[in-house]
Amino acid sequence: MSVPISEFWKLAIKSRLLTAEQCEQLYTSFGQVKGADTCGNARTLTEWLISKNALTRYQTRILLSGRSGPFFFGDYKIYDSIKQGPFAGMFRAVHTPTSHPVVLQFLTGPDVESPGLWTGLEARLQRQVGTQYPHLYRCFEVVDSGTFKFLVIESLGGISVEDTISAAEPLAPQEACRIARCAALGLAELHQMKAVHGDVRPRHLWIENGGNVRLLRDPVGAPAPVVLTQPDADGTLLARADYLAPEFLQHGKKPDALTDIYALGCSLYELLAGRPPFPGGDVHQKINRHANQPIQPLEQMGIPQPIAQLVTYVTAKNPSVRYQRVAQVAEQLTPLVDPDRLNVQPPAPAATLAVYERSIQQNQTLTATTEDYALPALFLTR
């Protein structure tokens, strides 16, 4: 059920998506559309507004439900929600002063709601702000408005590697090795920062337009121990089980660099074979097969022996037999990649990126200066 046209215009003004003057102009223009006076309703109006780029489909859907938002969060205006893929639950937005496109990840949970815990989480997030590597996505800033807390990350074009995998048509071996090498380089940067990914799998490998690959990770949640006895209502653990190292059979085992390397090896196996090493079964069956059954040799599927041997080392059941550093994995993958595709560059940045970066840097400097000026007043009240 949608609202009447008159109510829709009121909500549009209240939302701040359109000014009263803009609504008046659009109202007049819509009235000149053939049939608007007799067949026009809020839904036909919204389709017309979308066609004129006055509002987005997401924005009109919220307004039609009788809500005026919220759409604005600080300097950011939301124009769409992300429903599927690794960014599901996040929102596409623009930085209104510069029109730069970004993605907003709203933060919830005990670590956010508790002032004491939030201080530690915010410090950890701030350490990620500004870091720029070709195989990791960027975090631009952490915003705490009091009512809402969110992370601003870059908006990436492209597709998840998970969506490119097909058992009927596996990737060419050289391309699979290229993707895995990019992931290894991104993972090496994380490990260099003393961080662990904890959930390496094709879903979290992102192919940008042009072919560069970025490793996606959750910047908020620290990798937690894998607890096989906990309920898996949303199926996340089952999805992860295709890439879990045998050592996760140890109760309370936390992800580490070597379990990341094993997961990368399982991901490469899937790119080459079109399926994970141990498909089918429940979580317990999968993890037991990781620990006790050999993987099906890739040579039987026509994969060149050097690539198959590399996968065998990376997915060794004994962690001491694996490559001990993910940078070694990247080095071993290098000669297995098509030289012409070895160093695919990221897409050119949006034209608004430079001015956006200056804008948020100026805001951060202004905030820090304001806090410094507030210190003497605080001391005077004591």
C-alpha positions as CSV (number, residue, x, y, z in Angstrom):
1,M,0.0,0.0,0.0
2,S,1.4,3.4,-1.0
3,V,0.7,6.9,0.2
4,P,-1.4,9.5,-1.7
5,I,0.5,11.8,-4.1
6,S,0.0,14.8,-1.8
7,E,1.5,12.9,1.1
8,F,4.4,11.7,-1.1
9,W,5.4,15.3,-1.9
10,K,5.4,16.1,1.9
11,L,7.6,13.2,2.7
12,A,10.0,14.1,-0.1
13,I,10.4,17.6,1.4
14,K,10.7,16.3,4.9
15,S,13.3,13.8,3.9
16,R,15.5,16.6,2.5
17,L,15.9,14.7,-0.7
18,L,14.1,17.5,-2.5
19,T,13.4,21.1,-1.6
20,A,10.0,22.6,-1.7
21,E,11.0,24.6,-4.8
22,Q,12.2,21.4,-6.6
23,C,9.0,19.6,-5.7
24,E,6.9,22.4,-7.1
25,Q,8.8,22.4,-10.4
26,L,8.6,18.6,-10.6
27,Y,4.9,18.7,-9.7
28,T,4.3,21.1,-12.6
29,S,6.3,19.0,-15.0
30,F,4.6,15.8,-14.0
31,G,1.2,17.4,-14.5
32,Q,2.1,18.0,-18.2
33,V,2.7,14.2,-18.7
34,K,-0.1,12.6,-20.7
35,G,-2.6,10.8,-18.4
36,A,-1.1,12.2,-15.2
37,D,-4.2,14.1,-14.4
38,T,-6.5,11.1,-14.7
39,C,-4.3,8.0,-14.1
40,G,-1.6,9.5,-12.0
41,N,-0.9,8.0,-8.6
42,A,2.1,7.9,-6.3
43,R,3.6,4.9,-8.0
44,T,3.4,6.3,-11.5
45,L,4.8,9.5,-10.1
46,T,7.8,7.7,-8.6
47,E,8.6,5.9,-11.9
48,W,8.6,9.3,-13.6
49,L,10.8,10.8,-10.9
50,I,13.2,7.8,-11.3
51,S,13.3,8.4,-15.0
52,K,14.2,12.0,-14.4
53,N,17.0,11.0,-12.0
54,A,15.3,13.1,-9.3
55,L,15.1,10.2,-6.9
56,T,16.4,6.6,-6.9
57,R,14.3,3.5,-6.7
58,Y,15.5,2.8,-3.2
59,Q,14.6,6.3,-2.0
60,T,11.1,6.2,-3.6
61,R,10.4,2.8,-2.0
62,I,11.1,4.2,1.4
63,L,8.9,7.3,0.7
64,L,6.1,5.2,-0.7
65,S,6.1,3.2,2.6
66,G,5.2,6.4,4.4
67,R,8.6,7.1,5.9
68,S,10.8,10.1,5.3
69,G,14.1,8.3,5.7
70,P,16.6,8.7,7.2
71,F,18.7,9.2,4.1
72,F,21.3,11.7,5.4
73,F,24.0,10.7,7.8
74,G,26.5,13.5,8.4
75,D,27.9,14.4,5.0
76,Y,26.6,11.3,3.3
77,K,23.3,10.7,1.4
78,I,22.1,7.1,0.9
79,Y,20.7,6.2,-2.5
80,D,20.6,2.4,-2.5
81,S,20.8,-0.7,-0.3
82,I,22.9,-3.7,-1.1
83,K,20.9,-6.9,-0.8
84,Q,23.3,-9.6,-2.0
85,G,26.9,-10.6,-2.1
86,P,29.7,-9.8,0.3
87,F,28.5,-6.2,0.8
88,A,24.9,-7.3,1.7
89,G,23.4,-5.2,4.4
90,M,25.5,-2.1,3.5
91,F,24.4,1.0,1.7
92,R,25.5,2.9,-1.4
93,A,25.8,6.6,-0.7
94,V,27.4,9.8,-2.0
95,H,29.5,12.4,-0.1
96,T,27.2,15.4,-0.6
97,P,29.9,18.1,-0.6
98,T,31.9,16.3,-3.3
99,S,29.5,13.8,-4.9
100,H,32.0,11.0,-4.4
101,P,30.4,7.5,-4.3
102,V,31.1,5.4,-1.2
103,V,29.6,2.5,0.7
104,L,28.4,2.8,4.3
105,Q,28.7,0.0,6.8
106,F,26.6,0.7,9.9
107,L,28.1,-0.7,13.1
108,T,26.0,-2.5,15.7
109,G,26.4,-4.9,18.5
110,P,27.9,-4.9,22.1
111,D,31.2,-3.5,21.0
112,V,29.4,-0.4,19.5
113,E,26.8,0.1,22.2
114,S,29.2,0.0,25.2
115,P,31.3,3.2,25.5
116,G,34.2,1.3,26.9
117,L,34.3,-1.3,24.2
118,W,33.6,1.2,21.5
119,T,36.8,3.1,22.4
120,G,38.9,0.1,21.6
121,L,37.0,-0.8,18.5
122,E,37.2,2.7,17.1
123,A,40.9,2.8,17.7
124,R,41.3,-0.5,15.8
125,L,39.2,0.9,12.9
126,Q,41.1,4.1,12.8
127,R,44.3,2.2,12.2
128,Q,42.8,0.9,9.0
129,V,41.7,4.3,7.8
130,G,43.9,5.6,5.0
131,T,45.8,2.4,4.3
132,Q,45.9,1.9,0.6
133,Y,46.9,-1.4,-1.1
134,P,46.0,-2.6,-4.6
135,H,44.6,-5.9,-3.4
136,L,42.7,-4.6,-0.3
137,Y,39.7,-2.3,-0.3
138,R,40.0,1.1,1.4
139,C,38.4,2.5,4.5
140,F,38.0,6.2,4.3
141,E,36.8,7.2,7.7
142,V,34.9,6.1,10.9
143,V,31.9,8.3,11.7
144,D,30.4,8.6,15.1
145,S,27.3,10.9,15.0
146,G,26.2,9.9,18.5
147,T,23.0,8.2,17.2
148,F,24.7,6.2,14.5
149,K,28.2,4.8,14.0
150,F,29.4,3.7,10.6
151,L,32.4,3.0,8.5
152,V,32.9,4.6,5.1
153,I,34.5,2.3,2.5
154,E,35.3,2.6,-1.2
155,S,32.6,1.7,-3.7
156,L,34.0,-1.1,-5.9
157,G,32.7,-2.0,-9.3
158,G,33.0,-5.7,-10.4
159,I,31.8,-9.1,-9.2
160,S,32.6,-11.6,-6.5
161,V,34.9,-14.5,-7.6
162,E,32.2,-16.8,-6.1
163,D,29.9,-15.8,-8.9
164,T,32.4,-16.8,-11.6
165,I,32.9,-20.4,-10.5
166,S,31.3,-23.2,-12.5
167,A,31.9,-26.9,-12.3
168,A,31.0,-27.1,-16.0
169,E,33.5,-24.4,-16.9
170,P,36.4,-24.0,-14.4
171,L,38.7,-21.1,-14.8
172,A,41.8,-21.5,-17.0
173,P,44.7,-22.5,-14.7
174,Q,46.7,-19.4,-15.4
175,E,43.8,-17.2,-14.5
176,A,43.0,-19.1,-11.4
177,C,46.6,-18.7,-10.3
178,R,46.5,-15.0,-11.1
179,I,43.4,-14.5,-8.9
180,A,45.0,-16.5,-6.1
181,R,48.2,-14.6,-6.4
182,C,46.4,-11.3,-6.0
183,A,44.6,-12.7,-2.9
184,A,47.9,-13.8,-1.5
185,L,49.4,-10.4,-1.9
186,G,46.4,-8.8,-0.2
187,L,46.7,-11.4,2.6
188,A,50.4,-10.7,2.9
189,E,49.6,-7.0,3.6
190,L,47.2,-8.0,6.3
191,H,49.6,-10.4,7.9
192,Q,52.3,-7.7,7.8
193,M,50.0,-5.5,9.8
194,K,49.7,-8.3,12.4
195,A,46.2,-9.0,11.3
196,V,44.5,-12.3,10.4
197,H,41.7,-12.6,7.9
198,G,40.0,-15.7,9.2
199,D,37.5,-16.2,6.4
200,V,39.4,-16.5,3.1
201,R,37.1,-17.9,0.4
202,P,36.0,-17.1,-3.2
203,R,33.0,-15.0,-1.8
204,H,35.5,-12.6,-0.3
205,L,37.6,-12.2,-3.5
206,W,36.4,-9.4,-5.7
207,I,37.3,-9.0,-9.3
208,E,37.2,-5.3,-10.4
209,N,36.4,-4.1,-13.8
210,G,39.6,-4.7,-15.7
211,G,40.6,-7.7,-13.7
212,N,42.4,-6.5,-10.6
213,V,41.4,-8.7,-7.5
214,R,40.8,-7.4,-4.0
215,L,40.6,-9.4,-0.8
216,L,37.5,-8.3,1.1
217,R,37.5,-8.7,4.9
218,D,35.4,-7.7,7.8
219,P,37.1,-4.6,9.3
220,V,34.9,-4.7,12.4
221,G,34.8,-8.2,13.7
222,A,38.1,-9.8,14.9
223,P,38.5,-13.4,13.7
224,A,36.8,-15.6,16.3
225,P,37.5,-19.2,17.3
226,V,35.6,-21.7,15.2
227,V,33.1,-23.4,17.6
228,L,31.7,-26.5,15.9
229,T,29.1,-27.1,18.7
230,Q,27.4,-23.8,18.2
231,P,24.1,-23.6,16.2
232,D,24.6,-22.5,12.6
233,A,21.2,-20.9,11.9
234,D,22.2,-18.8,9.0
235,G,24.5,-21.4,7.4
236,T,27.6,-19.2,7.6
237,L,29.7,-21.9,9.3
238,L,28.6,-24.5,6.7
239,A,29.8,-22.1,3.9
240,R,33.1,-21.6,5.7
241,A,33.6,-25.3,6.3
242,D,34.8,-25.8,2.8
243,Y,37.9,-23.8,3.6
244,L,38.6,-24.7,7.3
245,A,42.0,-26.1,8.1
246,P,42.2,-29.4,10.0
247,E,43.5,-27.7,13.1
248,F,40.0,-26.3,13.7
249,L,39.1,-29.6,15.1
250,Q,40.9,-28.4,18.2
251,H,38.3,-26.9,20.5
252,G,38.6,-23.1,20.6
253,K,41.2,-22.9,17.8
254,K,41.5,-19.3,16.6
255,P,42.3,-18.4,13.0
256,D,45.9,-17.6,12.3
257,A,48.2,-17.0,9.3
258,L,48.6,-20.7,8.6
259,T,44.8,-21.3,8.6
260,D,44.5,-18.3,6.2
261,I,47.0,-20.0,3.9
262,Y,45.1,-23.3,4.0
263,A,41.9,-21.5,3.1
264,L,43.6,-19.7,0.2
265,G,44.7,-23.1,-1.0
266,C,41.2,-24.5,-0.9
267,S,40.0,-21.4,-2.7
268,L,42.6,-22.0,-5.5
269,Y,41.5,-25.6,-5.7
270,E,37.9,-24.5,-6.2
271,L,38.9,-22.1,-8.9
272,L,40.7,-24.9,-10.7
273,A,38.2,-27.7,-10.2
274,G,35.0,-25.7,-10.2
275,R,34.2,-27.1,-6.7
276,P,35.8,-27.1,-3.3
277,P,38.1,-30.0,-2.2
278,F,35.4,-31.7,-0.1
279,P,31.9,-30.8,-1.4
280,G,28.7,-32.0,0.2
281,G,28.1,-33.1,3.8
282,D,27.5,-31.1,7.0
283,V,30.0,-29.0,9.0
284,H,31.4,-31.9,11.0
285,Q,31.7,-34.2,8.0
286,K,33.5,-31.5,6.0
287,I,36.0,-30.6,8.8
288,N,36.7,-34.3,9.4
289,R,37.4,-34.9,5.7
290,H,39.8,-31.9,5.7
291,A,41.6,-33.6,8.5
292,N,41.6,-37.2,7.4
293,Q,41.0,-37.5,3.6
294,P,43.4,-36.6,0.8
295,I,42.0,-34.2,-1.8
296,Q,41.3,-35.5,-5.2
297,P,44.5,-34.9,-7.3
298,L,44.1,-32.0,-9.6
299,E,46.2,-33.8,-12.2
300,Q,43.3,-36.1,-12.8
301,M,41.3,-33.0,-14.0
302,G,44.0,-31.9,-16.4
303,I,45.6,-29.3,-14.2
304,P,49.4,-28.9,-14.9
305,Q,51.6,-30.7,-12.4
306,P,53.4,-27.6,-11.1
307,I,50.1,-26.0,-10.1
308,A,48.7,-29.2,-8.6
309,Q,51.9,-29.6,-6.5
310,L,51.6,-26.1,-5.3
311,V,48.0,-26.6,-4.2
312,T,49.1,-29.8,-2.4
313,Y,51.7,-27.9,-0.3
314,V,49.3,-25.0,0.5
315,T,46.6,-27.4,1.6
316,A,48.9,-29.7,3.6
317,K,47.0,-31.2,6.6
318,N,50.1,-30.7,8.8
319,P,50.5,-26.9,9.2
320,S,54.3,-27.2,9.5
321,V,54.4,-28.7,6.0
322,R,52.5,-25.7,4.4
323,Y,54.3,-22.6,3.2
324,Q,54.8,-20.6,6.4
325,R,54.4,-17.2,4.9
326,V,51.7,-16.2,2.4
327,A,54.3,-14.1,0.6
328,Q,56.0,-17.4,-0.3
329,V,52.7,-18.6,-1.9
330,A,52.6,-15.4,-4.0
331,E,56.2,-15.9,-5.1
332,Q,55.4,-19.5,-6.1
333,L,52.3,-18.5,-8.0
334,T,54.1,-15.8,-10.0
335,P,55.7,-18.0,-12.7
336,L,52.4,-19.9,-13.1
337,V,50.5,-16.7,-14.2
338,D,50.3,-15.4,-17.8
339,P,53.0,-12.7,-17.9
340,D,50.7,-10.3,-19.8
341,R,48.2,-10.5,-16.9
342,L,50.6,-10.6,-14.0
343,N,50.2,-7.0,-12.9
344,V,46.7,-5.9,-13.8
345,Q,46.2,-2.4,-12.5
346,P,43.2,-1.3,-10.5
347,P,40.6,0.9,-12.4
348,A,41.3,4.6,-12.6
349,P,39.8,6.3,-9.5
350,A,36.7,8.4,-9.7
351,A,37.3,12.0,-10.8
352,T,35.9,13.1,-7.4
353,L,38.3,11.0,-5.3
354,A,41.0,13.6,-4.8
355,V,38.7,16.4,-3.7
356,Y,36.8,13.9,-1.5
357,E,40.1,12.9,0.2
358,R,41.0,16.6,0.8
359,S,37.5,17.2,2.2
360,I,37.5,14.5,4.8
361,Q,41.1,15.3,5.7
362,Q,40.1,18.9,6.3
363,N,37.2,17.8,8.5
364,Q,39.4,15.6,10.5
365,T,41.9,18.4,11.0
366,L,39.2,20.7,12.0
367,T,37.8,18.2,14.5
368,A,41.2,17.7,16.1
369,T,41.8,21.4,16.3
370,T,38.4,22.0,17.9
371,E,39.2,19.3,20.5
372,D,42.5,20.9,21.2
373,Y,40.9,24.3,21.9
374,A,38.4,22.6,24.2
375,L,41.1,21.3,26.5
376,P,41.8,24.5,28.4
377,A,38.1,25.0,29.2
378,L,37.9,21.4,30.5
379,F,40.9,22.1,32.8
380,L,39.4,25.3,34.0
381,T,36.2,23.5,35.3
382,R,38.2,21.2,37.5
